[in-house]
Structures are given as C-alpha cells and as structure tokens.
Amino acid sequence: MLLLGCIKEVSDYELAVSLPNGLSGFVRVTQISDAYSKLLNKQVAQGELPEELNSLPDMFSPGTLVRCIVTSIEKSDDGRRSVKLSIDPKKVNSGLNSTALAAGMLLSGSVMSVEDHGYLIDIGVTGTHAFLPHQKAKTYIKALKKGPDLKVGQNLNCLIVEVKNEGRVVCLSIDRSEVAASIATERQNWTLSNLLPGLVVKARVQKVAPLGMKLTFLSYITGIVDFMHMNPEKSMSYSPDQVVKACVLSVHPTTRAVRLTLLPPFLHPGGVPRQLPGQRLGAVLEEATVKAFYKQFGAVFELDDGTLAFARMKHLSKTRKSFKPEAFNEGCKHKCRIIDYSLMDEMCIVSLKHQIIEARFLQYQDIHTGDVMQGKVLSLKPIGMQVKVADGIRGLVPSLHLSDVILKQPEKKYNIGDEVKCRVLECNPGGKKLILTLKKSLVQSKLPVLSNYEDAKPGLITHGFVVCAREFGCIVKFYNDVKGLVPKNELGSEPISCPDKVFYEGQVLKVMVLKCEPQQERLLLSFRLSSRPGPEGSWKCTSKQKQEMKYQIGELVDVKILRKKDNGLEVSIVEDEDNVVAWIPMQHLSDFVATSKLLWQCLQEGDVLPRVMYLSDKGEHIILSRKSAVISAVQEEQVVRSFSEIQPGMLLTGCVRNVMPFGVFVEFPFGVTGLAPKVSMSDKFVTDTKDHFVVGQTVIAKVMSIDEEKQRVLLNLKVSECSSGDSAAESFALLNQYFKELKEIRDLLRRGEPSICELVPGKRVHLVVEDVGVDGSALFRGSSATGFTVTATHYHLGDKNIAPGEKRKALVLHVDALTSTVYVSLREELLKLRPKRVSMHPVLGLCVS
C-alpha cells in the first residue's frame, strides 16, 4: 500500500513516520535507497565510515512529507502492531515505466551520486537516467540548511522538467516554487496502476455523506475523503458537482481504493503540516466539547483553544461494557488528555481513560534522570531485564543492576509480570533509550543525583557504583554515564594493595568529589569521606616520596619472590640495602597471556627472577615488568616519555589496560595512555571487543591522531597497519621468545616429583580406576600420575565397562599444567596407533607426536 507520510522523529537507525488516521510507521535505515544501502554494506565490510555516508539526522528533518510503501506489519509480544515502511524509489515508483514518464509529473527520487554539474537521481524507473542540475537545487538546499550539497540517499520530491529519448533520460527540478505549483493532469499519463500519494489534483464532488465525501478526478478515478480530512472551515458547505483541490493520501494496490485530503497544508506539494506546540502534548484538559460521534470509529472534540481532537473508541471508556453512547452527544463535555498528535491529520489524539489521564509518564520526554518509578517485568534476557513503565515506554535494567549483588540466576528472583520499583539511570528521549536500576541502595538513596559533570562540586557526597577495580584504583559511575576515578590512595583509610579483591563490579558506595574538570569530563573521587577536597588533593605523591625513589623507568633489576598472590607476585629487589618491595602483576610476567598464568603457577616463593624492568610507581608499590617486548622498546628508546613527544604515525609497544565495548585502552611505559576505537582494533570485523583483546596483553599500536587540548591519543591496532616492515623477522623473534619461555616453564616444572613433563601426549600409562561418574566419565590413579587429576570422558572409555579397582592401559591425550589435570583415552583404536616423532628441538627438548 502506498501512503503519504510525515517524518515525526529521526534517529540513527530509523525514521518514525506519521501516517493518515492517527497511525505511525517506521522506515529502517536499510529502506532508504539502493545507493545508501551500498554505502552501509561498504561500512560493514571495511569497518570504516565511508566519506560519502551521512547519518539519517544529517539528511532528514521532522515535518518533511515523504511517499512510503508498506513492506510488512509486525506483531510484538504484547500484541501491538508495528507498520514497517520503505521510501526506496524503486519500491515507491514500481508502477511507473520509462514510456509513461511525462513533463510535469511529480515523483519521489533519491540522490545516487554528486557530479560536477549536478546530481544523478534514482527515481526507481528501470532504463531511465535522471539528472538534477545544480541550478534547479539551489533554493531547496538553501532552505533545507543541511549543508552546501545534497547527500547520497537524500529523499527528494522531484518534478520532471524534460523527457528525452523516449523516457531514457529525464531532467528534474526540486525548486520549491516549481514543485509547489505542480498539479497532476490527464496529460501526465497517470492511471490507477501508477498513481502516487502526494499528487495534488482538481476533483469533482460526487457525493457528500456524514462520514466523508466521494470525489472523481483525472477523468475517471474515484476517491474517498473521510471526515478527518475535510477542511473544518468548509465541512458544512460541500455540495455535489463542486470542484475542489485535493491531495492523494493513499493508494491500495489490490482494491485500487484511493483516499484524499482537503486539508490546506497538503494542497501545495512540498507543504509542511502544522506542528503541535511542545507543551500541549501530555496536557490534561478539564473540558473538551463533543463535536461529533462516529459509531465504531470514535469522537471528535473541540479543545479549549478551538482546535479539534479525535479519540478512538477504545479511549472513550475503560471497557466496552462501560461505554455509554448518550454521553457523547454533541455538546457534552469530558475531561481528557492529549496523548499524541497526528501530523497527517493535523489533529490531536486524546484519551478519556482515567488511568491515562492520571499517568505520571506519558512519553520519554516526561522522564528525568533520577526519577523513581514502578514498572512491570516484560522479559529476562542475558543483557538484563526489560521493564514496561507505561504504554509505549519501555526500559532496560542491565544485568549488573538487577540487585545490589550480582545475580547468577535472576529468573529465581523475578517473574514475568512482577511489579518492580526502579530508578532512572539514563534517559535519551530522542533515541527512546531508558536505562534503569533495581539496586535498592540507589533506588532508596536520599543523596543528590549526580547526572552531569557541572554539578560535581568538590565536597559533594553521593552514591555511585563501581564499574572497574584495578591496581590503580576504582572507576565509579553515576547517572547519565558520568564517571570518575578513585585513586588507590583514596580507596580507604588503610592501604589496599589489591583493589579488585576488596571491591566488585556493581558495588554501590558513597563517594566524595575531590576535583572535577567538566570540559575534559575528568572527575576525581574518594571513598574517604573525611578527605579534604582541593585542586591538588592528597592523591598526588609528595616530594618526599619522590625523593625516595631510587630507580628510573627502564632500569633492569633482579628480584626475589616474597609472596605469591592471586593476581601477581610481591618481590624484593636483590642487592638493595633498604629491601625495597615491588610488585609484578601476573600479566606482566610474559608477553603471552597464557604463558603468564603458567609462569605464575610454576614459580615459588624464594625464586629469583633476573632482568626485571622498573615500569612505574603507582604510589604504594613499584610496578615491575618481565614483558620482553616492553623491555626491548624502552632499551631501544622506541618510547615516548610525555604527551608532547607523541607524533602521528609512531609505532609504540604497550599493554592493554582496559577493554570496553567501544574500544581498547592501551598504556605505554612512562604512563601515556591511548584509545584504539572499535573500528581500528582489528583487520577483521569486530562484534565484541572482548573476543579480540584481554587486559594485560602486549600490543604494538600505531598513533593515528592526537588531541592536545584534551590530551587524548587515538590508536590503530590493526596488524596490517602496525608492522615495521620486516614482518617475518618480527614473527620469528616473537616465536623464539615464546619457546624460550616454554623452556623456562619446563625447567621449573621438573623441580616437582613426579614431573608432569614426563606425561606427554601419546605416552602409554598403566592406571587404576578410582571412580566412575554419573555422566560416564572416569577418574584414575597411578604411580606415574601421583598428585595429578587423571580423567577420561565417557567417549574415551570406548565400549569398555569399567569398575573401581580395575587396572587399565591408557593413552595420554592432553596435559593441563595450570590445573594439574591429565586427560587420557582407553579407546583401542588410539592405543594401537604407533607414535611418530616428527621433530625434536635441540635446545627445548620438545617433540610433536
């Protein structure tokens, strides 16, 4: 079905379109035009934004009339129907062909490309090339105020000025005065099969009825004007044979039913419907006078300012049974609330339902950050809970915010349909985005709501929630995505060596603002509510502390392990008379993430580690690193010591500091930090950033750009961009370092008895069955596997029935040194295989079997 619509809202991914008779529809970003869809596909394939690709808000404005075609009607879980539309000229103008094109025709077009003397326009007619000269677009572009040129994908109301070569070439105009003066006539070859909405015609009244009129136009085509589209100032003066100006609203493809409007703003192509003043939407009116009642449709009311409004039947009473027709005789007065405005009908939509009149929230614009509200649970998904706040208003409670503690099985606490009390964390009316929290500590908090950096005055105490706990401190978030840092020395009155062991993600705490720089969106906080905020703050190292530092970044030292902790090693620097204590985070034991965990597992208290590099001082501990790539970069002076030394194009070696949905933060020696956005993270398309990088990973990054004012660095982590030239030598060096560290791990493992190194894949061992699990797996013991967990899955037991105490011959499949687990198989076809020694490394003693 073809319809004339008016753009109501514009977001990055869709257009909300007002349709006739109070309906609404949605145009997805993929339904704009072929040329625009190609640019979108190009962006997905390359992972970068093409220069000619513009967002929907850059091309479309609310209040613009567009021709649409209904592509589908979707039904949601709650029974609501959603009308999906397309404005692609190939679909809207599908009834036209090149031979039917004639000068004076008005039709939809979309910009395909920008040329030297004008624009190539897609009008959706096969075999026809349409051109729009610059001269015919000047006044339109100037009035639109969307830039100096039209953009690829921009939808236009085009007037055919000239037709050449039997319709193979047409010249167009979008000049506002020319378009506004156009009228569809019989000479323009319009028929029922190619008739388009938005055409203005001269029609003759055939019949006048209480619910509308019947018209004829273009010689033989018949159309209907319903009561909502009769000019209210002339509604009582229409008579048969009267000639009127009308605009085509819709054309049904099968029934050929045509509907028209006589409302003044539509009688000039390119017109703009009247808007409702913003303050009127949601207004409650004590007295609205019934002008007319239409059985099965609804009632028309006159409001206090003289404008007309319409209420559908379902909005006239609470239920069908409670409806009383006599209450809607002409002149009766009712209390109502304006719930919407139909741009295509130029009429307010009202409701007489008590629950809607009394509702606190009617639209997203009524909701403010920090509001406490009741909602109903609609669904539970891995990302969180969907909550219905009111009709047409839904919010998301992220899984982190379902409770004060992290819920592993939220379905045990919440059921579909439950009423919940929640608080607004973030509301974006334009994008219809509503983020809520169910954390009681936040919902019941009486402290001020911190929703922007300007309100973060030193000394302010409020509630926030932890989103990240690392060795440097905690990141705390508030409302509207405002966040700040609590440095390590402000975490508590007593020193906290491992913040991630004390604080957890989602934890709600009271915090005090120490310092805020609103323009840079930097916020310094403290959990020590007695701290004195100030411009300098107690979080900075004192001069005395600085003087006590004996070591410089890049200096190599030997260290002795004092204690093993879950996330690293506490060490003392050998040959230091003051017994300086330092810290090696687990991820800094190696350039390779998996190797770091193995090394930590194998090392023991008292072991000495040579050539460990002084990396930084975080206030409480000296931080050391064994990362070979980082050490080499510092020793070879391939580092920057301050922000002022950074230049675009530099290749720098650093470590992943944090992985966020929008990108990766990389920290380099000497404390410089940069961000690699999602599009610059990998040569492959990135869906989830956590699938590509982990915290502590060693990376080589290329500097793309710097922002000196905000002290920000943008990086590129794509392998194709970050090679110094000799990729083979780089790869060999990395592989050589990896094998070197593997040898170190094997030497450390050999210290134990029996050695796990003797249990290599392919080795045959004699074992005794210890236990058989309910899932069919089995546990074994044996003299060659003392101290290890030896297991075989049900599949690897073959068809053998085994019992505890039996002796069996098995083949080693895999050895997990981290968990001291040995996986074996009893299958005969594997035990019969003869192991082949493929290669033996002369230094490492490693073989592939």
Beta strands, then each sheet from edge to edge (+ up, - down):
strand 1: 2-10
strand 2: 14-18
strand 3: 24-28
strand 4: 65-75
strand 5: 81-86
strand 6: 106-114
strand 7: 118-122
strand 8: 129-133
strand 9: 155-164
strand 10: 169-173
strand 11: 200-209
strand 12: 212-217
strand 13: 221-226
strand 14: 243-251
strand 15: 258-261
strand 16: 284-294
strand 17: 298-302
strand 18: 308-312
strand 19: 333-342
strand 20: 347-351
strand 21: 372-381
strand 22: 384-390
strand 23: 393-398
strand 24: 419-428
strand 25: 433-437
strand 26: 461-470
strand 27: 473-477
strand 28: 483-487
strand 29: 508-517
strand 30: 522-526
strand 31: 556-565
strand 32: 568-573
strand 33: 581-585
strand 34: 608-617
strand 35: 622-625
strand 36: 651-660
strand 37: 663-667
strand 38: 673-677
strand 39: 698-707
strand 40: 712-716
strand 41: 764-772
strand 42: 778-781
strand 43: 789-792
strand 44: 807-816
strand 45: 821-825
sheet 1: 13+ 12- 11+ 14- 1+ 2- 3+ 5+ 4-
sheet 2: 6+ 7- 8+ 10+ 9- 6+
sheet 3: 13+ 12- 11+ 14- 15+
sheet 4: 16+ 17- 18+ 20+ 19- 16+
sheet 5: 23+ 22- 21+ 24- 25+
sheet 6: 28+ 27- 26+ 29- 30+
sheet 7: 31+ 32- 33+ 35+ 34- 31+
sheet 8: 38+ 37- 36+ 39- 40+
sheet 9: 41+ 42- 43+ 45+ 44- 41+
end
